[in-house]
């Protein structure tokens, strides 16, 4: 019975590795904002976009230099 558990663990670890790799690829794609060059921490912004926490403005920009309004926080 112990012989059957080892291949299952290998398959499970392989599936988990593939899932992690795919999630990193999706997060790395990120959204290209029109002011992408002004963003200092692009990895954090890409992660927040992937988690649907932020989305930018309607004109396709991010405006990292602006203060966040109360109405924007309640998104």
PDB file of N, CA, C and O in Angstrom:
ATOM      1  N   UNK A   1       0.818  -1.185   0.000  1.00  0.00           N
ATOM      2  CA  UNK A   1       0.000   0.000   0.000  1.00  0.00           C
ATOM      3  C   UNK A   1       0.868   1.258   0.000  1.00  0.00           C
ATOM      4  O   UNK A   1       0.469   2.287  -0.545  1.00  0.00           O
ATOM      5  N   UNK A   2       2.035   1.181   0.600  1.00  0.00           N
ATOM      6  CA  UNK A   2       2.928   2.334   0.650  1.00  0.00           C
ATOM      7  C   UNK A   2       3.448   2.685  -0.741  1.00  0.00           C
ATOM      8  O   UNK A   2       3.766   3.846  -1.000  1.00  0.00           O
ATOM      9  N   UNK A   3       3.542   1.699  -1.646  1.00  0.00           N
ATOM     10  CA  UNK A   3       4.020   1.960  -2.996  1.00  0.00           C
ATOM     11  C   UNK A   3       3.039   2.816  -3.784  1.00  0.00           C
ATOM     12  O   UNK A   3       3.459   3.588  -4.646  1.00  0.00           O
ATOM     13  N   UNK A   4       1.765   2.701  -3.514  1.00  0.00           N
ATOM     14  CA  UNK A   4       0.764   3.484  -4.237  1.00  0.00           C
ATOM     15  C   UNK A   4       0.717   4.927  -3.773  1.00  0.00           C
ATOM     16  O   UNK A   4       0.300   5.799  -4.536  1.00  0.00           O
ATOM     17  N   UNK A   5       1.132   5.204  -2.549  1.00  0.00           N
ATOM     18  CA  UNK A   5       1.085   6.560  -2.028  1.00  0.00           C
ATOM     19  C   UNK A   5       2.178   7.437  -2.638  1.00  0.00           C
ATOM     20  O   UNK A   5       1.966   8.634  -2.832  1.00  0.00           O
ATOM     21  N   UNK A   6       3.311   6.878  -2.935  1.00  0.00           N
ATOM     22  CA  UNK A   6       4.430   7.654  -3.460  1.00  0.00           C
ATOM     23  C   UNK A   6       4.107   8.265  -4.822  1.00  0.00           C
ATOM     24  O   UNK A   6       4.345   9.460  -4.997  1.00  0.00           O
ATOM     25  N   UNK A   7       3.576   7.517  -5.803  1.00  0.00           N
ATOM     26  CA  UNK A   7       3.233   8.152  -7.073  1.00  0.00           C
ATOM     27  C   UNK A   7       2.138   9.211  -6.926  1.00  0.00           C
ATOM     28  O   UNK A   7       2.144  10.206  -7.651  1.00  0.00           O
ATOM     29  N   UNK A   8       1.210   9.012  -6.009  1.00  0.00           N
ATOM     30  CA  UNK A   8       0.164  10.007  -5.807  1.00  0.00           C
ATOM     31  C   UNK A   8       0.760  11.302  -5.270  1.00  0.00           C
ATOM     32  O   UNK A   8       0.332  12.389  -5.660  1.00  0.00           O
ATOM     33  N   UNK A   9       1.734  11.196  -4.389  1.00  0.00           N
ATOM     34  CA  UNK A   9       2.386  12.388  -3.862  1.00  0.00           C
ATOM     35  C   UNK A   9       3.162  13.103  -4.954  1.00  0.00           C
ATOM     36  O   UNK A   9       3.184  14.333  -5.004  1.00  0.00           O
ATOM     37  N   UNK A  10       3.798  12.337  -5.826  1.00  0.00           N
ATOM     38  CA  UNK A  10       4.547  12.953  -6.927  1.00  0.00           C
ATOM     39  C   UNK A  10       3.619  13.669  -7.889  1.00  0.00           C
ATOM     40  O   UNK A  10       3.925  14.769  -8.348  1.00  0.00           O
ATOM     41  N   UNK A  11       2.499  13.058  -8.193  1.00  0.00           N
ATOM     42  CA  UNK A  11       1.530  13.677  -9.101  1.00  0.00           C
ATOM     43  C   UNK A  11       0.956  14.936  -8.471  1.00  0.00           C
ATOM     44  O   UNK A  11       0.821  15.960  -9.142  1.00  0.00           O
ATOM     45  N   UNK A  12       0.619  14.872  -7.195  1.00  0.00           N
ATOM     46  CA  UNK A  12       0.086  16.035  -6.499  1.00  0.00           C
ATOM     47  C   UNK A  12       1.095  17.175  -6.474  1.00  0.00           C
ATOM     48  O   UNK A  12       0.731  18.328  -6.705  1.00  0.00           O
ATOM     49  N   UNK A  13       2.350  16.868  -6.198  1.00  0.00           N
ATOM     50  CA  UNK A  13       3.365  17.922  -6.168  1.00  0.00           C
ATOM     51  C   UNK A  13       3.580  18.510  -7.555  1.00  0.00           C
ATOM     52  O   UNK A  13       3.812  19.712  -7.685  1.00  0.00           O
ATOM     53  N   UNK A  14       3.507  17.683  -8.592  1.00  0.00           N
ATOM     54  CA  UNK A  14       3.632  18.188  -9.955  1.00  0.00           C
ATOM     55  C   UNK A  14       2.470  19.108 -10.311  1.00  0.00           C
ATOM     56  O   UNK A  14       2.678  20.161 -10.915  1.00  0.00           O
ATOM     57  N   UNK A  15       1.268  18.729  -9.950  1.00  0.00           N
ATOM     58  CA  UNK A  15       0.090  19.557 -10.219  1.00  0.00           C
ATOM     59  C   UNK A  15       0.192  20.892  -9.473  1.00  0.00           C
ATOM     60  O   UNK A  15      -0.127  21.941 -10.032  1.00  0.00           O
ATOM     61  N   UNK A  16       0.630  20.852  -8.233  1.00  0.00           N
ATOM     62  CA  UNK A  16       0.786  22.086  -7.473  1.00  0.00           C
ATOM     63  C   UNK A  16       1.855  22.995  -8.072  1.00  0.00           C
ATOM     64  O   UNK A  16       1.688  24.214  -8.104  1.00  0.00           O
ATOM     65  N   UNK A  17       2.942  22.412  -8.541  1.00  0.00           N
ATOM     66  CA  UNK A  17       3.998  23.208  -9.190  1.00  0.00           C
ATOM     67  C   UNK A  17       3.485  23.886 -10.452  1.00  0.00           C
ATOM     68  O   UNK A  17       3.772  25.059 -10.691  1.00  0.00           O
ATOM     69  N   UNK A  18       2.740  23.162 -11.247  1.00  0.00           N
ATOM     70  CA  UNK A  18       2.180  23.735 -12.476  1.00  0.00           C
ATOM     71  C   UNK A  18       1.199  24.856 -12.140  1.00  0.00           C
ATOM     72  O   UNK A  18       1.193  25.893 -12.804  1.00  0.00           O
ATOM     73  N   UNK A  19       0.368  24.657 -11.112  1.00  0.00           N
ATOM     74  CA  UNK A  19      -0.595  25.686 -10.714  1.00  0.00           C
ATOM     75  C   UNK A  19       0.112  26.955 -10.258  1.00  0.00           C
ATOM     76  O   UNK A  19      -0.312  28.060 -10.598  1.00  0.00           O
ATOM     77  N   UNK A  20       1.180  26.805  -9.496  1.00  0.00           N
ATOM     78  CA  UNK A  20       1.939  27.968  -9.038  1.00  0.00           C
ATOM     79  C   UNK A  20       2.591  28.680 -10.215  1.00  0.00           C
ATOM     80  O   UNK A  20       2.583  29.909 -10.279  1.00  0.00           O
ATOM     81  N   UNK A  21       3.149  27.925 -11.136  1.00  0.00           N
ATOM     82  CA  UNK A  21       3.794  28.533 -12.302  1.00  0.00           C
ATOM     83  C   UNK A  21       2.787  29.298 -13.144  1.00  0.00           C
ATOM     84  O   UNK A  21       3.085  30.396 -13.613  1.00  0.00           O
ATOM     85  N   UNK A  22       1.615  28.745 -13.342  1.00  0.00           N
ATOM     86  CA  UNK A  22       0.588  29.431 -14.131  1.00  0.00           C
ATOM     87  C   UNK A  22       0.112  30.697 -13.436  1.00  0.00           C
ATOM     88  O   UNK A  22      -0.124  31.708 -14.098  1.00  0.00           O
ATOM     89  N   UNK A  23      -0.033  30.665 -12.123  1.00  0.00           N
ATOM     90  CA  UNK A  23      -0.486  31.857 -11.414  1.00  0.00           C
ATOM     91  C   UNK A  23       0.563  32.960 -11.479  1.00  0.00           C
ATOM     92  O   UNK A  23       0.216  34.137 -11.574  1.00  0.00           O
ATOM     93  N   UNK A  24       1.824  32.598 -11.429  1.00  0.00           N
ATOM     94  CA  UNK A  24       2.890  33.605 -11.542  1.00  0.00           C
ATOM     95  C   UNK A  24       2.899  34.202 -12.943  1.00  0.00           C
ATOM     96  O   UNK A  24       3.133  35.400 -13.104  1.00  0.00           O
ATOM     97  N   UNK A  25       2.651  33.389 -13.944  1.00  0.00           N
ATOM     98  CA  UNK A  25       2.632  33.900 -15.317  1.00  0.00           C
ATOM     99  C   UNK A  25       1.485  34.877 -15.504  1.00  0.00           C
ATOM    100  O   UNK A  25       1.645  35.887 -16.189  1.00  0.00           O
ATOM    101  N   UNK A  26       0.339  34.599 -14.916  1.00  0.00           N
ATOM    102  CA  UNK A  26      -0.806  35.499 -15.050  1.00  0.00           C
ATOM    103  C   UNK A  26      -0.534  36.797 -14.323  1.00  0.00           C
ATOM    104  O   UNK A  26      -0.841  37.873 -14.837  1.00  0.00           O
ATOM    105  N   UNK A  27       0.041  36.711 -13.125  1.00  0.00           N
ATOM    106  CA  UNK A  27       0.332  37.919 -12.369  1.00  0.00           C
ATOM    107  C   UNK A  27       1.409  38.746 -13.050  1.00  0.00           C
ATOM    108  O   UNK A  27       1.369  39.975 -12.995  1.00  0.00           O
ATOM    109  N   UNK A  28       2.348  38.109 -13.674  1.00  0.00           N
ATOM    110  CA  UNK A  28       3.421  38.826 -14.336  1.00  0.00           C
ATOM    111  C   UNK A  28       2.966  39.572 -15.570  1.00  0.00           C
ATOM    112  O   UNK A  28       3.605  40.542 -15.977  1.00  0.00           O
ATOM    113  N   UNK A  29       1.874  39.136 -16.170  1.00  0.00           N
ATOM    114  CA  UNK A  29       1.384  39.798 -17.374  1.00  0.00           C
ATOM    115  C   UNK A  29       0.939  41.206 -17.043  1.00  0.00           C
ATOM    116  O   UNK A  29       1.334  42.152 -17.723  1.00  0.00           O
ATOM    117  N   UNK A  30       0.117  41.366 -16.001  1.00  0.00           N
ATOM    118  CA  UNK A  30      -0.304  42.674 -15.536  1.00  0.00           C
ATOM    119  C   UNK A  30      -0.984  43.502 -16.609  1.00  0.00           C
ATOM    120  O   UNK A  30      -1.068  43.098 -17.769  1.00  0.00           O
ATOM    121  N   UNK A  31      -1.457  44.639 -16.213  1.00  0.00           N
ATOM    122  CA  UNK A  31      -2.096  45.562 -17.143  1.00  0.00           C
ATOM    123  C   UNK A  31      -1.087  46.641 -17.514  1.00  0.00           C
ATOM    124  O   UNK A  31      -0.370  47.154 -16.655  1.00  0.00           O
ATOM    125  N   UNK A  32      -1.039  46.970 -18.757  1.00  0.00           N
ATOM    126  CA  UNK A  32      -0.142  48.028 -19.211  1.00  0.00           C
ATOM    127  C   UNK A  32      -0.895  49.346 -19.171  1.00  0.00           C
ATOM    128  O   UNK A  32      -1.730  49.624 -20.033  1.00  0.00           O
ATOM    129  N   UNK A  33      -0.595  50.154 -18.166  1.00  0.00           N
ATOM    130  CA  UNK A  33      -1.217  51.463 -18.062  1.00  0.00           C
ATOM    131  C   UNK A  33      -0.476  52.443 -18.956  1.00  0.00           C
ATOM    132  O   UNK A  33       0.685  52.227 -19.302  1.00  0.00           O
ATOM    133  N   UNK A  34      -1.144  53.504 -19.321  1.00  0.00           N
ATOM    134  CA  UNK A  34      -0.507  54.498 -20.184  1.00  0.00           C
ATOM    135  C   UNK A  34       0.641  55.206 -19.466  1.00  0.00           C
ATOM    136  O   UNK A  34       1.543  55.731 -20.120  1.00  0.00           O
ATOM    137  N   UNK A  35       0.621  55.227 -18.137  1.00  0.00           N
ATOM    138  CA  UNK A  35       1.705  55.831 -17.364  1.00  0.00           C
ATOM    139  C   UNK A  35       2.489  54.777 -16.583  1.00  0.00           C
ATOM    140  O   UNK A  35       2.874  55.005 -15.436  1.00  0.00           O
ATOM    141  N   UNK A  36       2.720  53.634 -17.206  1.00  0.00           N
ATOM    142  CA  UNK A  36       3.417  52.497 -16.589  1.00  0.00           C
ATOM    143  C   UNK A  36       4.814  52.882 -16.103  1.00  0.00           C
ATOM    144  O   UNK A  36       5.282  52.346 -15.099  1.00  0.00           O
ATOM    145  N   UNK A  37       5.473  53.784 -16.784  1.00  0.00           N
ATOM    146  CA  UNK A  37       6.842  54.167 -16.412  1.00  0.00           C
ATOM    147  C   UNK A  37       6.904  54.943 -15.100  1.00  0.00           C
ATOM    148  O   UNK A  37       7.981  55.045 -14.513  1.00  0.00           O
ATOM    149  N   UNK A  38       5.794  55.491 -14.621  1.00  0.00           N
ATOM    150  CA  UNK A  38       5.763  56.229 -13.358  1.00  0.00           C
ATOM    151  C   UNK A  38       5.552  55.316 -12.147  1.00  0.00           C
ATOM    152  O   UNK A  38       5.733  55.752 -11.010  1.00  0.00           O
ATOM    153  N   UNK A  39       5.176  54.073 -12.372  1.00  0.00           N
ATOM    154  CA  UNK A  39       4.905  53.140 -11.278  1.00  0.00           C
ATOM    155  C   UNK A  39       6.230  52.592 -10.765  1.00  0.00           C
ATOM    156  O   UNK A  39       7.012  52.027 -11.529  1.00  0.00           O
ATOM    157  N   UNK A  40       6.481  52.763  -9.459  1.00  0.00           N
ATOM    158  CA  UNK A  40       7.749  52.314  -8.877  1.00  0.00           C
ATOM    159  C   UNK A  40       7.720  50.837  -8.505  1.00  0.00           C
ATOM    160  O   UNK A  40       8.699  50.133  -8.753  1.00  0.00           O
ATOM    161  N   UNK A  41       6.647  50.352  -7.926  1.00  0.00           N
ATOM    162  CA  UNK A  41       6.569  48.969  -7.470  1.00  0.00           C
ATOM    163  C   UNK A  41       5.608  48.196  -8.368  1.00  0.00           C
ATOM    164  O   UNK A  41       4.467  47.932  -7.991  1.00  0.00           O
ATOM    165  N   UNK A  42       6.074  47.843  -9.539  1.00  0.00           N
ATOM    166  CA  UNK A  42       5.201  47.217 -10.533  1.00  0.00           C
ATOM    167  C   UNK A  42       4.722  45.831 -10.116  1.00  0.00           C
ATOM    168  O   UNK A  42       3.617  45.425 -10.478  1.00  0.00           O
ATOM    169  N   UNK A  43       5.546  45.096  -9.353  1.00  0.00           N
ATOM    170  CA  UNK A  43       5.129  43.753  -8.917  1.00  0.00           C
ATOM    171  C   UNK A  43       3.921  43.824  -7.997  1.00  0.00           C
ATOM    172  O   UNK A  43       3.002  43.014  -8.115  1.00  0.00           O
ATOM    173  N   UNK A  44       3.915  44.785  -7.083  1.00  0.00           N
ATOM    174  CA  UNK A  44       2.779  44.936  -6.165  1.00  0.00           C
ATOM    175  C   UNK A  44       1.537  45.386  -6.928  1.00  0.00           C
ATOM    176  O   UNK A  44       0.434  44.916  -6.647  1.00  0.00           O
ATOM    177  N   UNK A  45       1.703  46.276  -7.872  1.00  0.00           N
ATOM    178  CA  UNK A  45       0.563  46.743  -8.670  1.00  0.00           C
ATOM    179  C   UNK A  45       0.003  45.594  -9.507  1.00  0.00           C
ATOM    180  O   UNK A  45      -1.213  45.430  -9.601  1.00  0.00           O
ATOM    181  N   UNK A  46       0.876  44.805 -10.110  1.00  0.00           N
ATOM    182  CA  UNK A  46       0.413  43.654 -10.897  1.00  0.00           C
ATOM    183  C   UNK A  46      -0.329  42.647 -10.035  1.00  0.00           C
ATOM    184  O   UNK A  46      -1.332  42.077 -10.465  1.00  0.00           O
ATOM    185  N   UNK A  47       0.161  42.422  -8.811  1.00  0.00           N
ATOM    186  CA  UNK A  47      -0.518  41.485  -7.903  1.00  0.00           C
ATOM    187  C   UNK A  47      -1.890  42.007  -7.509  1.00  0.00           C
ATOM    188  O   UNK A  47      -2.850  41.238  -7.456  1.00  0.00           O
ATOM    189  N   UNK A  48      -1.996  43.292  -7.233  1.00  0.00           N
ATOM    190  CA  UNK A  48      -3.301  43.884  -6.875  1.00  0.00           C
ATOM    191  C   UNK A  48      -4.267  43.869  -8.049  1.00  0.00           C
ATOM    192  O   UNK A  48      -5.473  43.720  -7.853  1.00  0.00           O
ATOM    193  N   UNK A  49      -3.759  44.019  -9.255  1.00  0.00           N
ATOM    194  CA  UNK A  49      -4.617  43.932 -10.437  1.00  0.00           C
ATOM    195  C   UNK A  49      -5.119  42.506 -10.606  1.00  0.00           C
ATOM    196  O   UNK A  49      -6.294  42.291 -10.901  1.00  0.00           O
ATOM    197  N   UNK A  50      -4.234  41.533 -10.421  1.00  0.00           N
ATOM    198  CA  UNK A  50      -4.620  40.126 -10.564  1.00  0.00           C
ATOM    199  C   UNK A  50      -5.666  39.728  -9.535  1.00  0.00           C
ATOM    200  O   UNK A  50      -6.516  38.881  -9.812  1.00  0.00           O
ATOM    201  N   UNK A  51      -5.614  40.332  -8.341  1.00  0.00           N
ATOM    202  CA  UNK A  51      -6.581  40.042  -7.288  1.00  0.00           C
ATOM    203  C   UNK A  51      -7.826  40.919  -7.386  1.00  0.00           C
ATOM    204  O   UNK A  51      -8.712  40.842  -6.534  1.00  0.00           O
ATOM    205  N   UNK A  52      -7.892  41.744  -8.413  1.00  0.00           N
ATOM    206  CA  UNK A  52      -9.021  42.648  -8.666  1.00  0.00           C
ATOM    207  C   UNK A  52      -9.212  43.639  -7.516  1.00  0.00           C
ATOM    208  O   UNK A  52     -10.343  43.974  -7.161  1.00  0.00           O
ATOM    209  N   UNK A  53      -8.109  44.104  -6.940  1.00  0.00           N
ATOM    210  CA  UNK A  53      -8.161  45.116  -5.889  1.00  0.00           C
ATOM    211  C   UNK A  53      -8.137  46.501  -6.509  1.00  0.00           C
ATOM    212  O   UNK A  53      -8.847  47.402  -6.062  1.00  0.00           O
ATOM    213  N   UNK A  54      -7.320  46.668  -7.538  1.00  0.00           N
ATOM    214  CA  UNK A  54      -7.242  47.952  -8.235  1.00  0.00           C
ATOM    215  C   UNK A  54      -7.491  47.727  -9.718  1.00  0.00           C
ATOM    216  O   UNK A  54      -7.363  46.609 -10.217  1.00  0.00           O
ATOM    217  N   UNK A  55      -7.845  48.789 -10.410  1.00  0.00           N
ATOM    218  CA  UNK A  55      -8.113  48.641 -11.828  1.00  0.00           C
ATOM    219  C   UNK A  55      -7.684  49.823 -12.675  1.00  0.00           C
ATOM    220  O   UNK A  55      -7.761  49.763 -13.902  1.00  0.00           O
ATOM    221  N   UNK A  56      -7.237  50.886 -12.049  1.00  0.00           N
ATOM    222  CA  UNK A  56      -6.842  52.055 -12.813  1.00  0.00           C
ATOM    223  C   UNK A  56      -8.037  52.937 -13.146  1.00  0.00           C
ATOM    224  O   UNK A  56      -9.148  52.717 -12.664  1.00  0.00           O
ATOM    225  N   UNK A  57      -7.786  53.927 -13.971  1.00  0.00           N
ATOM    226  CA  UNK A  57      -8.820  54.886 -14.353  1.00  0.00           C
ATOM    227  C   UNK A  57      -9.388  54.542 -15.723  1.00  0.00           C
ATOM    228  O   UNK A  57      -8.822  53.730 -16.455  1.00  0.00           O
ATOM    229  N   UNK A  58     -10.507  55.164 -16.060  1.00  0.00           N
ATOM    230  CA  UNK A  58     -11.193  54.873 -17.319  1.00  0.00           C
ATOM    231  C   UNK A  58     -10.350  55.182 -18.551  1.00  0.00           C
ATOM    232  O   UNK A  58     -10.518  54.553 -19.596  1.00  0.00           O
ATOM    233  N   UNK A  59      -9.442  56.152 -18.429  1.00  0.00           N
ATOM    234  CA  UNK A  59      -8.620  56.536 -19.582  1.00  0.00           C
ATOM    235  C   UNK A  59      -7.410  55.621 -19.783  1.00  0.00           C
ATOM    236  O   UNK A  59      -6.582  55.873 -20.659  1.00  0.00           O
ATOM    237  N   UNK A  60      -7.304  54.552 -18.970  1.00  0.00           N
ATOM    238  CA  UNK A  60      -6.212  53.600 -19.121  1.00  0.00           C
ATOM    239  C   UNK A  60      -4.957  53.965 -18.357  1.00  0.00           C
ATOM    240  O   UNK A  60      -3.902  53.373 -18.581  1.00  0.00           O
ATOM    241  N   UNK A  61      -5.055  54.932 -17.458  1.00  0.00           N
ATOM    242  CA  UNK A  61      -3.893  55.343 -16.674  1.00  0.00           C
ATOM    243  C   UNK A  61      -4.021  54.849 -15.241  1.00  0.00           C
ATOM    244  O   UNK A  61      -5.078  54.375 -14.825  1.00  0.00           O
ATOM    245  N   UNK A  62      -2.927  54.966 -14.491  1.00  0.00           N
ATOM    246  CA  UNK A  62      -2.878  54.512 -13.105  1.00  0.00           C
ATOM    247  C   UNK A  62      -2.746  55.684 -12.129  1.00  0.00           C
ATOM    248  O   UNK A  62      -3.295  55.629 -11.029  1.00  0.00           O
ATOM    249  N   UNK A  63      -2.044  56.718 -12.504  1.00  0.00           N
ATOM    250  CA  UNK A  63      -1.809  57.920 -11.698  1.00  0.00           C
ATOM    251  C   UNK A  63      -1.257  57.595 -10.310  1.00  0.00           C
ATOM    252  O   UNK A  63      -1.938  57.827  -9.311  1.00  0.00           O
ATOM    253  N   UNK A  64      -0.039  57.065 -10.230  1.00  0.00           N
ATOM    254  CA  UNK A  64       0.532  56.737  -8.916  1.00  0.00           C
ATOM    255  C   UNK A  64       0.837  57.973  -8.072  1.00  0.00           C
ATOM    256  O   UNK A  64       1.016  57.856  -6.860  1.00  0.00           O
ATOM    257  N   UNK A  65       0.899  59.144  -8.684  1.00  0.00           N
ATOM    258  CA  UNK A  65       1.225  60.361  -7.945  1.00  0.00           C
ATOM    259  C   UNK A  65       0.010  60.981  -7.257  1.00  0.00           C
ATOM    260  O   UNK A  65       0.172  61.866  -6.416  1.00  0.00           O
ATOM    261  N   UNK A  66      -1.180  60.547  -7.588  1.00  0.00           N
ATOM    262  CA  UNK A  66      -2.402  61.114  -7.005  1.00  0.00           C
ATOM    263  C   UNK A  66      -2.703  60.514  -5.636  1.00  0.00           C
ATOM    264  O   UNK A  66      -2.298  59.393  -5.327  1.00  0.00           O
ATOM    265  N   UNK A  67      -3.418  61.280  -4.829  1.00  0.00           N
ATOM    266  CA  UNK A  67      -3.941  60.767  -3.565  1.00  0.00           C
ATOM    267  C   UNK A  67      -5.210  59.970  -3.861  1.00  0.00           C
ATOM    268  O   UNK A  67      -5.936  60.267  -4.810  1.00  0.00           O
ATOM    269  N   UNK A  68      -5.464  58.959  -3.038  1.00  0.00           N
ATOM    270  CA  UNK A  68      -6.652  58.127  -3.227  1.00  0.00           C
ATOM    271  C   UNK A  68      -7.839  58.803  -2.562  1.00  0.00           C
ATOM    272  O   UNK A  68      -7.757  59.244  -1.415  1.00  0.00           O
ATOM    273  N   UNK A  69      -8.945  58.881  -3.296  1.00  0.00           N
ATOM    274  CA  UNK A  69     -10.169  59.475  -2.751  1.00  0.00           C
ATOM    275  C   UNK A  69     -10.945  58.422  -1.970  1.00  0.00           C
ATOM    276  O   UNK A  69     -10.776  57.221  -2.180  1.00  0.00           O
ATOM    277  N   UNK A  70     -11.784  58.887  -1.080  1.00  0.00           N
ATOM    278  CA  UNK A  70     -12.597  57.978  -0.268  1.00  0.00           C
ATOM    279  C   UNK A  70     -13.496  57.107  -1.145  1.00  0.00           C
ATOM    280  O   UNK A  70     -13.696  55.928  -0.856  1.00  0.00           O
ATOM    281  N   UNK A  71     -14.030  57.680  -2.200  1.00  0.00           N
ATOM    282  CA  UNK A  71     -14.914  56.915  -3.092  1.00  0.00           C
ATOM    283  C   UNK A  71     -14.153  55.826  -3.846  1.00  0.00           C
ATOM    284  O   UNK A  71     -14.735  54.802  -4.206  1.00  0.00           O
ATOM    285  N   UNK A  72     -12.856  56.038  -4.090  1.00  0.00           N
ATOM    286  CA  UNK A  72     -12.052  55.036  -4.775  1.00  0.00           C
ATOM    287  C   UNK A  72     -11.712  53.868  -3.855  1.00  0.00           C
ATOM    288  O   UNK A  72     -11.559  52.737  -4.315  1.00  0.00           O
ATOM    289  N   UNK A  73     -11.595  54.135  -2.575  1.00  0.00           N
ATOM    290  CA  UNK A  73     -11.268  53.082  -1.630  1.00  0.00           C
ATOM    291  C   UNK A  73     -12.433  52.102  -1.485  1.00  0.00           C
ATOM    292  O   UNK A  73     -12.218  50.910  -1.266  1.00  0.00           O
ATOM    293  N   UNK A  74     -13.643  52.593  -1.604  1.00  0.00           N
ATOM    294  CA  UNK A  74     -14.818  51.745  -1.410  1.00  0.00           C
ATOM    295  C   UNK A  74     -15.137  50.886  -2.605  1.00  0.00           C
ATOM    296  O   UNK A  74     -16.162  50.204  -2.609  1.00  0.00           O
ATOM    297  N   UNK A  75     -14.307  50.894  -3.609  1.00  0.00           N
ATOM    298  CA  UNK A  75     -14.519  50.066  -4.801  1.00  0.00           C
ATOM    299  C   UNK A  75     -14.775  48.676  -4.434  1.00  0.00           C
ATOM    300  O   UNK A  75     -14.977  47.834  -5.309  1.00  0.00           O
TER     301      UNK A  75
END
